[in-house]
Amino acid sequence: MRCILHIGTEKTGSTTLQQTLRENRPMLSENGIFYSVAAGKQFSRELAECFIPFDQDSDFARKRGLIDPNSHSRWCAEKLDEVRSEIDTIRTQFNSYVLSCEHFSSRLLTQEAVAALGSFLSNQFAEIRVVCYLRRQDLMAVSRFNENLKAGFTTTELAIVDPLAPLPRLFDYASLIERWSNTFGRDAIQIRLVEPERLVNANVVDDFVRNALDKTLDLPVKSPANTSLSAAAQLALKLFNMTVGTEHRIAMADTRRELTRFLNARSSGPAHLPDRDDATSFYYHFKAGNDSIARKYLNQDSLFSEMFNQYPAQSNAAPPVAEAADLLSKFFADQFVQRRN
């Protein structure tokens, strides 16, 4: 039995893929594919947590009361035992064991962390395939901005990249692929690019089934799990996060989710986009590393299409402050005034 290890990256359709795999477990099983349950019922976040250093801030650990190294270590040991037991139980019944979690790529940030995961898996499987989907860095950053807001943060779309400092690890694909290649070997790495013309049927689910699982299954896919917010909704949520502050981010998570649902239902329109020059400049910080991946793994000169026409030449529109404030006012009235009357 081989292991198919899907490591993300973020904002490449991972949530939709994971929901599809979870909802189609019976069909996958009929075709010799086991989508792990012990590693996490929807996605393999619990297994990923076992290899994230305790001193690396983790909402996952905090929510489960794993607030000291000993409790975290005990939980991880029990989880690894569960995963081993699952593998041993199904080993003779299936051809492929599938793990999927974007936190493998975004949270296992050191060679030591990846190597520890590799050691665990290599003791269970003779063959391991590491599947990594990559999206152009500027597009990933813009898409990720919505998720940062939904998680309670107040970041901007494009991070400032200091040319004299190491590249931001989340966007440094060359270092990412090097870490995983050093552990699993170059031949184990399968890189797929999230560009419609390069994906089977222009979607990640069909592409993963065909290229990672080596199947031609037609898995029913629901609409994308993560929806984008309009510019006014983005600003409203950012203002809410600024008001709440980082110290209350976790405590206000339920209210923030209610606000996000409210904004999705009541504010339509396109999201805010950065200027074309800003997006292009951000991307070119990573081009050399991208091109090295293209040459080494894909036998091509450049990794991504480098068209930036989706961005405005200049973003002269004023921030929709009044609309954002109106949305927040209606939300608070709905939450705290009308419900009390």
Disulfide bonds with the S-S distance in Angstrom:
none
